[in-house]
């Protein structure tokens, strides 16, 4: 799963607060056009992210969960099902039809059907992906005949093998990123429990505790290391200096982006006749963008 950066920012802030022992309001993101809280406090800044190694491409099945959709009206004369606002696409399937009463005439329970999309509210069903016309309803398609409208509540639902029309694979680009977070601790006093250096040393000492790791794990972040803390002296105003300490924290974060791969656009049957024999041979049309990706 890819990093949700809103969740990651919240987790980083919560982790720094818990590990340093400071209240959450005293841990803040810097350069956010807000006043600095009273010391002791820790300022956070993300300052770099880079890919570790090389990104890679995976292919995986693109199974989806669709429905259940309630059939409002079944019209046997046109073999159409009315499902207002269904959002189905041509070639979606296999789907199964069920009823609390009598099933639609001509259809069977526990049998896969594929969508022929007519408009936003109306579909027909095909007995195979090929018969649905594939990803484009404008191509030739053959609907399953419906002999009766059935009774009770009729629903259409996905199966564990259901995919969107012509897109049975998902192409996923993945990478592992090393993300660097800079912490600057401020303290009004240079010594004691809340000294700037003491705050960051406490955070470093607690970094491997399970309770601290759990905060980051919930946002899909891994903690690589907390670097050594260093003291610096900053200018508070024209006549006064203040003690500060800085360190860097390094996280690992998984990044992924995906798109559906249209492995099959349509399937057609062509009949060839010659003097010696006649046969039915399948012709499969695929995208011209390159070879089909393999499915693991």
Backbone torsions as a table, in degrees:
resi	resn	phi	psi	omega
1	UNK	NA	135.7	-179.3
2	UNK	-74.8	157.9	-177.2
3	UNK	-70.4	131.2	168.3
4	UNK	-89.4	108.0	-170.9
5	UNK	-68.0	-30.8	175.1
6	UNK	-62.1	-45.3	178.2
7	UNK	-66.7	-37.5	179.9
8	UNK	-64.5	-42.3	178.9
9	UNK	-62.5	-42.2	178.3
10	UNK	-64.1	-40.9	-178.3
11	UNK	-67.1	-41.9	178.5
12	UNK	-60.4	-44.6	-179.4
13	UNK	-65.5	-44.2	179.9
14	UNK	-64.7	-37.3	179.7
15	UNK	-65.8	-44.5	179.4
16	UNK	-63.2	-40.8	178.9
17	UNK	-63.8	-46.7	-177.8
18	UNK	-66.0	-42.0	-176.1
19	UNK	-73.7	-31.7	-179.3
20	UNK	-86.3	-19.3	-177.1
21	UNK	85.2	6.8	178.9
22	UNK	-87.0	152.8	172.7
23	UNK	-67.1	152.7	-175.5
24	UNK	-56.8	-40.3	179.6
25	UNK	-61.6	-19.8	179.8
26	UNK	-86.9	0.0	176.0
27	UNK	-116.4	119.9	-169.3
28	UNK	-144.0	156.2	176.1
29	UNK	-81.4	127.9	-178.3
30	UNK	-74.2	162.9	177.0
31	UNK	56.5	41.0	179.8
32	UNK	-111.3	20.4	177.6
33	UNK	57.1	47.4	178.4
34	UNK	-141.4	150.1	-179.6
35	UNK	-66.4	150.9	178.4
36	UNK	-74.0	135.2	178.6
37	UNK	-69.8	164.0	178.5
38	UNK	-61.6	148.1	176.1
39	UNK	-71.4	152.2	-1.1
40	UNK	-75.5	147.1	-178.1
41	UNK	-154.9	160.0	178.2
42	UNK	-130.1	129.9	178.5
43	UNK	-100.9	137.5	-178.8
44	UNK	-110.6	139.6	173.1
45	UNK	-145.4	127.1	170.7
46	UNK	-82.7	125.1	-175.9
47	UNK	-123.6	-7.3	174.4
48	UNK	-164.0	156.4	172.2
49	UNK	-153.8	132.3	178.1
50	UNK	-145.9	154.6	-177.1
51	UNK	-76.1	132.3	175.9
52	UNK	-90.4	118.1	-176.6
53	UNK	73.3	-143.8	-177.9
54	UNK	-116.3	144.7	172.5
55	UNK	-69.2	157.3	-179.7
56	UNK	-139.1	163.7	-178.2
57	UNK	-115.2	126.9	175.5
58	UNK	-112.1	153.2	168.8
59	UNK	-119.4	138.9	-178.5
60	UNK	-148.0	157.3	179.0
61	UNK	-60.4	140.8	-177.6
62	UNK	-105.2	52.5	178.9
63	UNK	-66.0	142.0	-180.0
64	UNK	-131.1	159.2	174.3
65	UNK	-107.6	121.9	-178.9
66	UNK	-123.0	139.1	176.3
67	UNK	81.5	-165.6	6.6
68	UNK	-73.8	143.4	176.9
69	UNK	-104.0	135.5	179.2
70	UNK	-93.8	124.7	177.7
71	UNK	-79.5	115.3	-179.1
72	UNK	-78.5	-42.6	-178.9
73	UNK	-141.1	136.6	172.3
74	UNK	-116.5	129.1	-177.5
75	UNK	-117.3	98.3	-176.9
76	UNK	-57.9	-35.7	-175.3
77	UNK	-60.4	-33.4	-179.5
78	UNK	-111.8	2.4	-178.6
79	UNK	55.7	35.7	-177.5
80	UNK	-108.3	149.5	175.3
81	UNK	-119.3	130.5	178.5
82	UNK	-98.4	117.6	178.7
83	UNK	-132.7	92.7	-173.8
84	UNK	-55.2	129.4	176.2
85	UNK	61.4	39.2	-171.5
86	UNK	-67.9	-30.6	-179.5
87	UNK	62.6	20.9	174.6
88	UNK	-81.3	153.4	177.1
89	UNK	-115.2	160.5	-177.7
90	UNK	-64.2	134.4	179.5
91	UNK	89.5	-2.6	175.4
92	UNK	-58.9	138.2	177.2
93	UNK	160.2	176.9	-1.5
94	UNK	-76.8	146.9	175.5
95	UNK	-120.1	154.0	179.0
96	UNK	-116.2	144.6	-179.7
97	UNK	-105.0	136.4	178.1
98	UNK	-138.2	161.8	179.5
99	UNK	-148.8	145.5	173.6
100	UNK	-79.6	-10.2	177.3
101	UNK	-124.4	-119.5	180.0
102	UNK	-95.5	133.4	-179.1
103	UNK	-71.9	157.5	176.8
104	UNK	-55.5	134.7	179.4
105	UNK	-62.2	131.5	-179.1
106	UNK	96.8	-14.2	177.6
107	UNK	-104.8	160.0	-175.0
108	UNK	-129.7	145.8	177.3
109	UNK	-70.3	156.4	178.0
110	UNK	53.9	34.9	179.5
111	UNK	-124.4	138.7	-178.5
112	UNK	-82.8	135.5	175.5
113	UNK	-130.8	155.0	-179.1
114	UNK	-118.2	150.6	-171.6
115	UNK	-83.3	133.0	164.3
116	UNK	-109.1	107.3	-175.1
117	UNK	-85.5	120.8	178.4
118	UNK	-96.4	-42.8	175.4
119	UNK	-161.5	-170.0	-175.1
120	UNK	-64.6	-18.4	-174.9
121	UNK	-120.7	-7.1	-169.8
122	UNK	-133.5	136.6	176.5
123	UNK	-136.5	166.2	163.9
124	UNK	-122.1	171.1	179.1
125	UNK	-118.9	142.5	175.5
126	UNK	-116.2	157.3	-178.1
127	UNK	-89.6	2.0	176.2
128	UNK	-159.8	163.5	175.8
129	UNK	-62.1	-38.9	179.6
130	UNK	-61.2	-42.1	-178.1
131	UNK	-70.0	-19.7	179.0
132	UNK	-77.0	-13.1	-176.0
133	UNK	91.3	0.9	179.6
134	UNK	76.9	-146.2	-174.4
135	UNK	-76.4	-6.1	-176.5
136	UNK	-128.7	113.1	-178.1
137	UNK	-69.1	-17.2	179.9
138	UNK	-67.0	-20.4	177.8
139	UNK	-79.4	169.5	-177.0
140	UNK	-60.1	133.9	178.1
141	UNK	-144.6	157.0	-178.1
142	UNK	-131.5	119.3	-178.2
143	UNK	-87.5	149.5	172.8
144	UNK	-72.9	131.7	180.0
145	UNK	-70.1	142.1	176.8
146	UNK	-116.9	121.3	-175.2
147	UNK	-92.9	-20.6	178.5
148	UNK	-152.1	157.6	-173.6
149	UNK	-83.7	-3.6	178.9
150	UNK	68.6	-166.1	-178.8
151	UNK	-153.0	170.6	-178.9
152	UNK	73.1	-164.8	177.6
153	UNK	-88.9	117.6	-178.2
154	UNK	-102.4	128.6	-177.1
155	UNK	-127.0	156.8	177.6
156	UNK	-124.6	125.1	-174.9
157	UNK	-136.6	158.1	178.8
158	UNK	-79.2	167.5	174.6
159	UNK	-116.0	172.9	177.1
160	UNK	-62.1	-15.6	-179.2
161	UNK	-105.0	10.3	-176.5
162	UNK	-70.2	135.3	175.5
163	UNK	-132.4	160.4	174.1
164	UNK	-71.8	154.4	-171.6
165	UNK	-52.0	117.1	176.0
166	UNK	71.9	10.3	-177.1
167	UNK	-128.5	66.9	-176.9
168	UNK	-80.8	-2.8	178.8
169	UNK	-126.6	152.7	175.6
170	UNK	-118.0	130.1	178.0
171	UNK	-97.0	120.7	-173.8
172	UNK	-120.5	119.8	173.9
173	UNK	-91.7	122.5	-175.8
174	UNK	-124.3	148.1	175.2
175	UNK	-152.6	157.7	175.8
176	UNK	-111.6	122.5	-176.2
177	UNK	-106.8	143.5	172.8
178	UNK	-103.2	114.6	-174.9
179	UNK	-108.3	130.2	-177.8
180	UNK	-108.3	130.9	178.8
181	UNK	-118.4	126.5	177.1
182	UNK	-98.2	133.3	177.7
183	UNK	-114.5	132.7	173.6
184	UNK	-121.4	117.8	-179.7
185	UNK	-97.1	135.6	178.1
186	UNK	-116.1	138.7	177.5
187	UNK	-146.4	135.9	-179.7
188	UNK	-68.8	-28.6	179.5
189	UNK	-111.8	146.8	-178.1
190	UNK	-86.1	-7.3	-178.7
191	UNK	-132.2	169.8	175.3
192	UNK	99.7	-177.5	-174.7
193	UNK	-59.0	-36.3	-176.6
194	UNK	-104.6	21.8	172.7
195	UNK	-59.6	149.8	-176.2
196	UNK	-55.9	-45.8	-179.2
197	UNK	-66.6	-36.4	-179.9
198	UNK	-64.5	-36.8	178.9
199	UNK	-61.0	-46.7	-177.2
200	UNK	-74.2	-33.0	176.1
201	UNK	-66.4	-35.5	177.4
202	UNK	-64.7	-41.7	179.1
203	UNK	-62.7	-41.3	179.5
204	UNK	-66.3	-39.3	-178.2
205	UNK	-67.4	-28.9	-176.1
206	UNK	-95.1	2.1	-167.6
207	UNK	-61.7	-28.7	-176.7
208	UNK	-97.8	1.4	179.5
209	UNK	-65.5	139.0	-177.3
210	UNK	-55.9	-37.9	-179.2
211	UNK	-64.0	-34.6	178.8
212	UNK	-74.1	-41.2	179.9
213	UNK	-63.3	-35.1	-177.5
214	UNK	-63.7	-33.4	179.2
215	UNK	-61.1	-42.0	-178.8
216	UNK	-78.0	-37.1	-178.1
217	UNK	-60.7	-33.5	179.2
218	UNK	-64.1	-21.8	178.1
219	UNK	-106.5	14.8	178.2
220	UNK	61.0	41.2	174.9
221	UNK	-114.2	140.2	173.3
222	UNK	-110.8	139.7	179.3
223	UNK	-90.7	119.8	178.4
224	UNK	-86.0	-55.9	179.2
225	UNK	-167.9	159.5	169.1
226	UNK	-110.2	120.1	-176.9
227	UNK	-71.7	169.3	179.5
228	UNK	-64.2	144.7	178.5
229	UNK	-87.3	141.9	179.0
230	UNK	-126.9	144.8	177.2
231	UNK	-91.5	143.0	174.6
232	UNK	-137.3	163.2	177.0
233	UNK	-118.0	123.0	-179.2
234	UNK	-109.6	159.4	178.5
235	UNK	-88.6	121.7	177.8
236	UNK	-85.8	-43.6	173.7
237	UNK	-154.1	-165.5	-172.2
238	UNK	-64.5	-23.4	-174.8
239	UNK	-125.5	2.7	-172.5
240	UNK	-133.1	134.4	175.1
241	UNK	-103.1	159.7	177.7
242	UNK	-135.5	147.2	177.3
243	UNK	-75.9	138.5	176.5
244	UNK	-137.5	159.9	173.3
245	UNK	-140.8	147.1	-179.4
246	UNK	-131.0	154.3	172.9
247	UNK	-156.9	167.4	174.4
248	UNK	-119.1	143.3	176.4
249	UNK	-119.2	133.8	-176.8
250	UNK	-114.6	128.4	-179.9
251	UNK	-116.8	155.2	168.8
252	UNK	-107.4	138.2	-178.1
253	UNK	-139.6	135.1	179.8
254	UNK	-90.4	130.8	177.4
255	UNK	-114.1	139.7	174.2
256	UNK	-151.4	141.2	173.7
257	UNK	-130.8	145.9	-175.4
258	UNK	-139.8	160.3	170.0
259	UNK	-146.2	151.1	179.1
260	UNK	-77.1	136.9	177.6
261	UNK	-97.9	120.5	-179.2
262	UNK	-82.9	86.3	-175.3
263	UNK	-73.5	-29.9	179.2
264	UNK	-132.0	122.5	178.1
265	UNK	-90.6	-46.8	177.0
266	UNK	-158.5	162.0	175.0
267	UNK	-130.1	127.7	-179.1
268	UNK	-127.2	153.7	175.5
269	UNK	-109.4	129.7	178.2
270	UNK	-120.3	141.0	-177.9
271	UNK	-105.1	124.7	-179.4
272	UNK	-115.3	129.1	-179.8
273	UNK	-117.4	135.1	168.6
274	UNK	-142.3	-176.9	-173.7
275	UNK	-68.3	-24.2	-174.2
276	UNK	-91.7	-39.7	-174.3
277	UNK	-160.0	167.4	171.0
278	UNK	-126.2	143.3	-177.9
279	UNK	-150.7	160.4	174.8
280	UNK	-107.3	121.5	-180.0
281	UNK	-125.2	136.7	-178.6
282	UNK	-77.8	144.9	173.3
283	UNK	-125.0	122.3	-176.5
284	UNK	-111.3	124.6	177.6
285	UNK	-96.9	129.4	-179.1
286	UNK	-126.8	162.5	179.1
287	UNK	-61.6	154.1	-179.3
288	UNK	-93.6	8.6	-174.9
289	UNK	-76.3	-6.6	-179.9
290	UNK	145.5	-175.6	-179.1
291	UNK	-67.1	154.2	178.4
292	UNK	-68.1	137.6	174.7
293	UNK	-71.8	147.1	176.2
294	UNK	-81.4	149.9	179.3
295	UNK	-102.1	125.4	-179.3
296	UNK	-69.8	NA	NA
